[in-house]
Amino acid sequence: MGNEKQINTKRIYDGKILNLRVDEVETSSNVKAIREVIEHKSAVGVLAVTENDSILLVSQFRYAVGADMLEICAGLVEEGESFRQTAERELQEELGFYPEVLEEFSRFYVSPGYCEEMIVLFIAKDLKPSKLEHDEDEMLSTVEIPVSEIPHLLKSGAIIDGKTWAALVWFMGNMAAS
């Protein structure tokens, strides 16, 4: 396919969780082009499964889209943390549980056309109560969804967060395969 060589870069914005730069590149066919790139911290998402075959989701208002969203537990990887450590911390902060079983099942780029953010997805089972304080600017509530309701949530459009949709589809596919 090819590669692109950076000719120039201009930093437009430096923020708390993301930076924006504009790069001038030369493509493998010697065409010059502009690439806008969001540099974003990596994140994790955790699909929490209870012992009674329910999924624990978080309901929270998302300012960027102006709506309450149903999502899997998720958060940004802090400096010095592994993906696993972040998943354990976020599960305790957002849902109040520590996972005795925590397995990575997927990694993907959120939107590789312009953003370098990677999300690593985990499934958490054998949950034990263990609460950490969540971020003060987060207004969260926990929603327990029976596994039997997941297909309806996916079909009805109730789940419109990408990482949550991907995690639930993966889960349903693996349930059907077992």
Disulfide bonds with the S-S distance in Angstrom:
none
